[in-house]
Structure formats: structure tokens, C-alpha cells
Amino acid sequence: MTGAAVYVRRLELVDFRSYPQIEVDFEPGANVLVGPNGVGKTNLVEALGYVATLASHRVATDAPLVRAGASSAVIRCLIGHDGRELLVELELIPGRANRARLGRAPVRRVRDILGALRTVLFAPEDIELVRGEPATRRRYLDELLVARRPRFAGVCADYDRVLKQRNALLRSAAAARRAGTRADLSTLEVWDVHLAQHGAELLAGRLELVEALRPHVAESYAGLAGAGSEARLEYRSNLPETPPDRAQLTAALTAALAEARATELERGVTLVGPHRDDLELRLGTLPAKGYASHGESWSYAVALRLAAYRLLRADGPEPVLLLDDVFAELDADRRERLADSIRDAGQTLITCAVEADVPVSLRGARYEVRNGEVKRA
């Protein structure tokens, strides 16, 4: 059972990336953005991804998203759902708190807009999901967790806040130790309690998510690559055991923090918690990282995004699928298989430099992107 179709009716950008001002109307179904490299195709899907996640898939801070010489950038997104329309507005202000409006009314917290638009974005950088560091895979899980259950945005924020405070205290303790003095550690146990509580909530969410993802990843990879090795997921926690019960997870984290305290005080960093975990990707019995070929890695990365799309589609409003230059790296057979798997998507935005790379079945509304303009062909 799929969720109700949600689609982007209009996207307006002001001083976002390369665009002084632009407005684009999109259609349900497939939308293909065609143009040479470097003309701003990715900027459009990046803006939509930002509305959905409040983060860019390309940069860690908002400053690069604001056009050179401008003090802020604005993203306006008109969303259609069940015959109704909702306007989401974001103002990005580097060095200050961003602002947001939902249905033209200001929201108390920017993260209150999460859930208004759900997207799944595949970009060439996603090869790092397979080949890169654990932080990339943790981000994949946490963004999907928030997309499914927006309340986890608060859980992630609370965990990050406590982790920063605890690390600051541990760093001061390590520095004091090297200087031959004693640091005030009276609040460390308080931070331990908070870290264990928020960490258990985040860890429980990730474990449940990975369990739900497994069949979708296996199916998506097999659908792309055909017969061959099975794609499998394993969550690797730094806890000896990961019971599903939150109270037991809290107790396990508390015990692990106590055991690691001496080492943490010496090194000045928190060594226990979900910020140290990894999502292991396997092809058959082998880890994908280090063993998968380029084609297998690319297919695995696409499969992870397709699995996210299928999972979100099954339990809520259907997400908008954003495919940034995905077809260029696939052979003809895999292009057709991917097209078959997403042909019935409610809305897909596809960027490409060569239109012939996109299977005919996905060539819906066509847009030419060049010289800072987007024109319906």
C-alpha cells in the first residue's frame, strides 16, 4: 500500500547558489532537466533536498548555498498533496539562525517544516556510501530516520548537543591532566545520563530502521544488478550487545560509558555511543567496501536510495524521487532496470547532460538548463 502522491508544483529560488532568481513549474510524473555540466541542474535538486532535510548533500554549512555577494538565500517550494497546496519557505542566513514559514505562517523552529516534503535524492557523491567512512553511512540512516519519523530530528539534535558538551568536558580534563592539574568533573555523570538516554533512543531507531530496510535493499540491488551476489546490511554497534528494548539499551550504554571512562579522560573524547557505529554493507559474504567493483559499488549506492524510497512510500506520503546524473554511470541494461523500478513513481526529477542516457519511458516533461535559465522544452 503506497502513500498518497505528493509532488513539487513550483520551485522558486532567490540568491541560491548560481541563481539570482528563478521560478520553475514541475509536473507529476517524470521531469527531465537537460543541460551541460556546470549550468545549475544540481542546484535545483539540492534546493529541494534542503527543504526535505534542512541540509545539503554537497556541503556541510549553509554559506556556500548563498550566491556570492548576497546576504541570504530564499527557497520557496509549492507542494501539491491530495488536491491541496502547501507553500514552504526557507531563508538561509549564514552566521545567523535560518527562518522558515509553512503555509505563509512563521514556524517556531525551522525543523517544524520537516515532513512537509519528503524526498529521496541520489547524487554521484553517494558512491561514498559504499566506499567512504562510517560517518557517511550514519548520515544516510539518520536522514532516513527523520524522513520517516520527523520527531527523530529532535533526538539527533539532543544527542549531538550532549555529545559536544561531554566532549568539551573530556577535552578540558585531558588538558588539565597533561598540565598536572585536576579538572572539575562534577557534571560528567549528568552528561553520561543524558548521553545514554538520547543515545538509546537514536540507537533503537536505527536498529528498527535497518531491519525494515534489509528486504528493500536486497530487492533493489537484485533488480538493478540481476542474478548474482545478495546485498545485505548489518548494523555494527560498539556495544557488546544491542537489545531492542530502549531501557536495556540505556543500561548498556551507561555500563559501556563507565567502563570506558578512564580511557576517555586520557584521550579527551567520547568513545561510546551511536556516533561511533557503522552500517556494514555486504555482497554475499564479503564487505562491499574494498571488494565491490565500480559497477557494483554504483549499483549498491543506487539500491540504498531505492530502498529508502520504497520504505518511505510504503508507510507515508510518497516521496519525490530526485536522480542527479544517475544514468550516466549505468550500462544500458541497468538503465532499463532502474527505469522499470521507478516508472510508477508519483514524481521524479532527473538531471542529465545527455538526454539519450535517460530511458524513453522516463522522458516526461523536459526542461533545458543553460545560461542561468530553466526553460520548458
C-alpha positions as CSV (number, residue, x, y, z in Angstrom):
1,M,0.0,0.0,0.0
2,T,1.6,3.3,-1.1
3,G,1.1,6.7,0.4
4,A,-0.8,9.5,-1.3
5,A,1.1,11.2,-4.1
6,V,3.0,14.3,-3.2
7,Y,4.6,16.5,-5.8
8,V,6.5,19.7,-6.2
9,R,4.3,22.1,-8.1
10,R,6.7,25.0,-8.2
11,L,10.2,25.8,-7.0
12,E,11.4,29.4,-6.6
13,L,15.0,30.4,-5.7
14,V,16.4,33.8,-4.8
15,D,20.2,34.1,-4.5
16,F,20.5,30.4,-4.1
17,R,23.8,29.0,-5.5
18,S,24.1,30.3,-9.0
19,Y,20.6,31.7,-9.4
20,P,19.8,35.4,-8.6
21,Q,16.2,34.5,-9.1
22,I,14.4,31.7,-10.9
23,E,11.0,30.0,-10.8
24,V,10.3,26.6,-12.3
25,D,6.9,24.8,-12.5
26,F,7.1,21.0,-12.4
27,E,4.7,18.2,-13.4
28,P,3.7,15.0,-11.7
29,G,5.5,12.0,-13.1
30,A,8.9,12.3,-14.8
31,N,10.7,15.7,-15.2
32,V,14.0,15.7,-17.1
33,L,16.4,18.6,-16.7
34,V,18.9,18.6,-19.6
35,G,22.0,20.7,-19.9
36,P,25.8,20.7,-20.0
37,N,27.7,20.2,-16.8
38,G,28.1,23.2,-14.5
39,V,24.9,25.1,-15.6
40,G,23.0,24.6,-12.3
41,K,20.9,21.4,-12.7
42,T,22.2,20.0,-9.4
43,N,21.4,23.3,-7.7
44,L,17.7,22.7,-8.3
45,V,17.6,19.2,-6.8
46,E,19.9,20.4,-4.0
47,A,17.3,23.1,-3.1
48,L,14.5,20.5,-2.9
49,G,16.6,18.2,-0.9
50,Y,17.3,21.0,1.5
51,V,13.6,21.6,2.0
52,A,13.2,18.0,2.9
53,T,16.2,17.5,5.2
54,L,17.4,21.0,6.2
55,A,20.8,20.1,4.9
56,S,22.8,20.0,1.6
57,H,24.1,16.7,0.2
58,R,27.2,18.6,-1.1
59,V,28.4,20.9,1.7
60,A,28.3,20.9,5.5
61,T,27.4,24.5,6.0
62,D,24.9,26.9,4.5
63,A,27.3,29.6,3.4
64,P,28.1,28.1,0.0
65,L,24.4,27.9,-0.8
66,V,24.1,31.7,-0.8
67,R,25.0,33.4,-4.0
68,A,28.3,35.4,-3.9
69,G,27.6,38.9,-2.8
70,A,24.1,38.2,-1.3
71,S,23.4,38.2,2.4
72,S,20.9,35.4,2.4
73,A,19.1,32.9,0.1
74,V,15.5,32.0,-0.2
75,I,13.9,28.7,-1.2
76,R,10.1,28.6,-1.9
77,C,8.5,25.3,-2.7
78,L,4.8,24.8,-3.5
79,I,3.8,21.3,-2.7
80,G,0.7,19.5,-4.0
81,H,-1.0,16.8,-2.0
82,D,-4.5,15.3,-2.1
83,G,-5.8,18.3,-4.2
84,R,-4.4,20.8,-1.7
85,E,-1.3,23.0,-2.0
86,L,1.2,24.0,0.7
87,L,3.9,26.6,0.5
88,V,7.1,26.1,2.3
89,E,9.6,29.0,2.5
90,L,13.1,28.9,3.9
91,E,15.5,31.8,4.3
92,L,19.2,30.8,4.7
93,I,21.2,33.4,6.6
94,P,24.9,32.4,7.1
95,G,26.1,33.2,10.6
96,R,22.5,33.6,12.0
97,A,19.5,31.4,12.6
98,N,17.6,30.4,9.5
99,R,13.9,31.3,9.2
100,A,11.0,29.3,7.8
101,R,7.4,29.7,7.0
102,L,4.8,27.0,6.5
103,G,1.6,28.0,4.6
104,R,2.9,31.6,4.9
105,A,2.9,31.4,8.7
106,P,6.3,31.6,10.6
107,V,7.2,28.4,12.5
108,R,8.8,28.5,15.9
109,R,11.6,26.1,14.9
110,V,12.9,25.6,11.4
111,R,12.8,21.9,11.9
112,D,9.0,22.1,12.3
113,I,8.7,22.1,8.5
114,L,10.2,18.6,8.3
115,G,7.7,16.2,6.9
116,A,6.0,18.7,4.6
117,L,8.1,17.4,1.7
118,R,9.8,14.0,1.6
119,T,12.5,13.4,-1.0
120,V,14.9,10.7,-1.8
121,L,18.0,12.1,-3.6
122,F,20.6,10.1,-5.4
123,A,23.7,12.0,-6.4
124,P,27.1,10.9,-7.7
125,E,28.6,11.6,-4.2
126,D,26.6,8.6,-3.0
127,I,29.3,6.3,-4.1
128,E,30.8,7.2,-0.8
129,L,28.0,5.3,1.0
130,V,29.9,2.2,-0.2
131,R,33.5,3.3,-0.4
132,G,33.6,6.1,2.3
133,E,33.8,6.4,6.0
134,P,31.2,5.3,8.6
135,A,30.0,8.9,9.1
136,T,28.6,8.9,5.6
137,R,26.5,5.8,6.3
138,R,25.4,7.1,9.7
139,R,24.1,10.2,8.0
140,Y,22.2,8.1,5.5
141,L,20.5,6.2,8.3
142,D,19.7,9.4,10.3
143,E,18.3,11.3,7.4
144,L,16.0,8.4,6.5
145,L,15.1,8.1,10.2
146,V,14.0,11.7,10.3
147,A,12.2,11.4,6.9
148,R,10.1,8.5,8.3
149,R,9.6,10.0,11.8
150,P,10.3,13.7,11.9
151,R,10.5,13.6,15.8
152,F,13.9,12.0,15.4
153,A,15.2,15.4,14.3
154,G,14.9,16.4,17.9
155,V,16.5,13.1,19.1
156,C,19.5,13.6,16.8
157,A,19.8,17.3,17.8
158,D,19.7,16.4,21.5
159,Y,22.3,13.7,21.1
160,D,24.7,15.9,19.2
161,R,24.3,18.7,21.8
162,V,25.0,16.4,24.7
163,L,28.0,14.8,22.8
164,K,29.5,18.2,22.2
165,Q,29.2,19.2,25.8
166,R,30.6,15.9,27.1
167,N,33.5,16.1,24.6
168,A,34.3,19.6,25.8
169,L,34.4,18.4,29.4
170,L,36.6,15.5,28.5
171,R,39.0,17.7,26.5
172,S,39.4,20.1,29.4
173,A,40.0,17.1,31.7
174,A,42.7,15.7,29.4
175,A,44.4,19.1,29.1
176,A,44.3,19.5,32.9
177,R,45.9,16.1,33.3
178,R,48.7,16.9,30.9
179,A,49.3,20.2,32.8
180,G,49.4,18.3,36.1
181,T,46.2,19.8,37.5
182,R,42.7,18.4,38.2
183,A,39.6,19.3,36.2
184,D,36.2,19.7,37.7
185,L,34.3,16.5,36.6
186,S,31.3,17.0,38.8
187,T,28.9,17.2,35.8
188,L,30.3,14.2,33.9
189,E,27.8,11.8,35.4
190,V,25.0,14.1,34.4
191,W,26.2,14.1,30.8
192,D,26.6,10.3,31.0
193,V,22.9,10.0,31.9
194,H,21.8,12.3,29.1
195,L,24.1,10.6,26.5
196,A,22.8,7.2,27.4
197,Q,19.2,8.2,27.2
198,H,19.4,10.1,23.9
199,G,21.8,7.5,22.5
200,A,19.5,4.7,23.4
201,E,16.6,6.4,21.6
202,L,18.7,7.0,18.5
203,L,20.2,3.5,18.5
204,A,16.8,1.9,18.9
205,G,15.5,3.9,15.9
206,R,18.5,2.9,13.8
207,L,18.2,-0.8,14.6
208,E,14.5,-0.8,13.7
209,L,15.2,1.1,10.5
210,V,17.9,-1.3,9.4
211,E,15.6,-4.2,10.0
212,A,12.9,-2.6,7.8
213,L,15.5,-1.7,5.1
214,R,17.0,-5.1,4.6
215,P,14.5,-6.7,2.3
216,H,14.2,-3.4,0.2
217,V,18.0,-3.2,-0.2
218,A,18.2,-6.9,-1.3
219,E,15.3,-6.5,-3.7
220,S,16.6,-3.2,-5.2
221,Y,20.1,-4.5,-5.7
222,A,18.9,-7.7,-7.4
223,G,16.6,-5.6,-9.6
224,L,19.5,-3.5,-10.8
225,A,22.3,-6.0,-11.0
226,G,20.4,-9.1,-11.9
227,A,21.3,-12.5,-10.7
228,G,24.4,-12.5,-8.5
229,S,25.5,-11.7,-5.0
230,E,22.9,-10.7,-2.4
231,A,23.2,-7.2,-0.9
232,R,23.0,-7.4,2.8
233,L,23.0,-4.9,5.7
234,E,24.5,-5.3,9.2
235,Y,24.4,-2.6,11.9
236,R,27.7,-2.6,13.8
237,S,27.4,-1.1,17.2
238,N,30.3,-0.6,19.6
239,L,28.2,-2.1,22.4
240,P,28.8,-5.8,23.2
241,E,25.1,-6.4,22.8
242,T,22.3,-4.3,21.3
243,P,18.9,-5.3,22.8
244,P,15.9,-3.8,21.1
245,D,14.4,-2.5,24.3
246,R,15.2,1.1,25.0
247,A,15.6,0.7,28.7
248,Q,18.1,-2.1,28.2
249,L,19.9,-0.1,25.6
250,T,20.2,2.8,28.1
251,A,21.6,0.5,30.7
252,A,24.1,-1.0,28.2
253,L,25.3,2.5,27.1
254,T,25.6,3.5,30.8
255,A,27.7,0.5,31.6
256,A,29.9,1.0,28.5
257,L,30.5,4.6,29.4
258,A,31.6,3.6,32.9
259,E,33.9,1.0,31.5
260,A,35.5,3.5,29.0
261,R,35.8,6.4,31.4
262,A,39.5,6.1,32.2
263,T,40.4,5.9,28.5
264,E,38.0,8.8,27.6
265,L,39.6,11.0,30.2
266,E,43.0,10.2,28.9
267,R,42.1,10.8,25.2
268,G,39.6,13.6,25.8
269,V,36.8,12.3,23.6
270,T,33.7,10.2,23.9
271,L,34.4,6.6,22.7
272,V,31.0,5.1,23.3
273,G,27.7,5.8,21.5
274,P,25.9,5.6,18.2
275,H,28.3,8.3,16.8
276,R,30.9,5.5,16.7
277,D,28.7,2.9,14.9
278,D,28.7,1.8,11.3
279,L,26.3,0.3,8.8
280,E,28.2,-2.6,7.1
281,L,27.3,-3.3,3.5
282,R,27.9,-6.8,2.2
283,L,27.7,-8.5,-1.1
284,G,27.2,-12.1,-0.3
285,T,29.8,-13.0,2.4
286,L,32.2,-10.1,1.5
287,P,32.1,-6.5,2.6
288,A,31.3,-4.2,-0.3
289,K,33.9,-1.7,0.8
290,G,37.2,-2.8,-0.6
291,Y,35.7,-5.7,-2.6
292,A,33.0,-4.3,-4.8
293,S,33.9,-3.2,-8.3
294,H,33.0,0.3,-9.5
295,G,29.8,-1.0,-11.2
296,E,28.8,-3.0,-8.1
297,S,29.5,0.0,-5.8
298,W,27.4,2.3,-8.0
299,S,24.6,-0.2,-8.1
300,Y,24.7,-0.7,-4.4
301,A,24.6,3.1,-3.8
302,V,21.6,3.4,-6.1
303,A,20.0,0.4,-4.3
304,L,20.3,2.1,-0.9
305,R,18.4,5.1,-2.2
306,L,15.8,3.0,-4.0
307,A,15.3,1.0,-0.7
308,A,14.8,4.3,1.1
309,Y,12.3,5.4,-1.5
310,R,10.3,2.1,-1.2
311,L,10.3,2.2,2.5
312,L,9.0,5.8,2.7
313,R,6.5,5.1,0.0
314,A,5.1,2.1,1.9
315,D,4.4,3.9,5.2
316,G,3.5,7.5,4.5
317,P,3.1,10.2,1.8
318,E,5.0,9.2,-1.3
319,P,8.4,10.9,-1.5
320,V,9.6,12.9,-4.6
321,L,12.5,11.0,-6.2
322,L,15.5,13.1,-7.2
323,L,18.0,11.5,-9.5
324,D,21.1,13.6,-10.2
325,D,23.1,12.3,-13.1
326,V,22.4,8.7,-12.1
327,F,22.0,7.2,-15.6
328,A,25.4,8.3,-17.0
329,E,27.2,5.7,-14.9
330,L,24.9,2.8,-15.7
331,D,25.1,0.5,-18.6
332,A,22.1,0.1,-20.9
333,D,20.6,-2.9,-19.1
334,R,20.8,-1.3,-15.7
335,R,19.3,1.9,-17.0
336,E,16.3,0.0,-18.2
337,R,16.0,-2.0,-14.9
338,L,16.2,1.2,-12.9
339,A,13.5,2.8,-15.2
340,D,11.3,-0.2,-14.7
341,S,11.5,0.0,-10.9
342,I,10.6,3.7,-10.8
343,R,8.2,4.1,-13.7
344,D,5.1,4.4,-11.5
345,A,6.7,7.0,-9.1
346,G,4.4,9.9,-8.3
347,Q,7.1,12.5,-9.3
348,T,10.7,12.1,-10.4
349,L,13.2,14.9,-11.2
350,I,16.1,13.6,-13.3
351,T,19.2,15.6,-14.3
352,C,21.4,14.6,-17.2
353,A,23.9,16.1,-19.6
354,V,22.8,13.8,-22.5
355,E,19.1,13.1,-22.8
356,A,19.8,9.8,-24.6
357,D,21.1,8.5,-21.3
358,V,17.6,8.5,-19.9
359,P,15.4,5.6,-20.9
360,V,12.5,6.6,-23.2
361,S,9.9,5.5,-20.6
362,L,11.1,8.3,-18.2
363,R,11.3,11.1,-20.7
364,G,8.3,13.1,-19.4
365,A,8.3,16.9,-19.1
366,R,11.6,18.2,-20.5
367,Y,13.5,21.3,-19.3
368,E,16.6,22.9,-20.9
369,V,19.0,24.3,-18.3
370,R,21.7,26.8,-19.5
371,N,22.9,30.3,-19.0
372,G,21.2,30.6,-15.6
373,E,17.8,29.8,-17.1
374,V,15.4,26.9,-17.0
375,K,13.1,26.6,-19.9
376,R,10.3,24.1,-20.6
377,A,11.1,22.4,-23.9
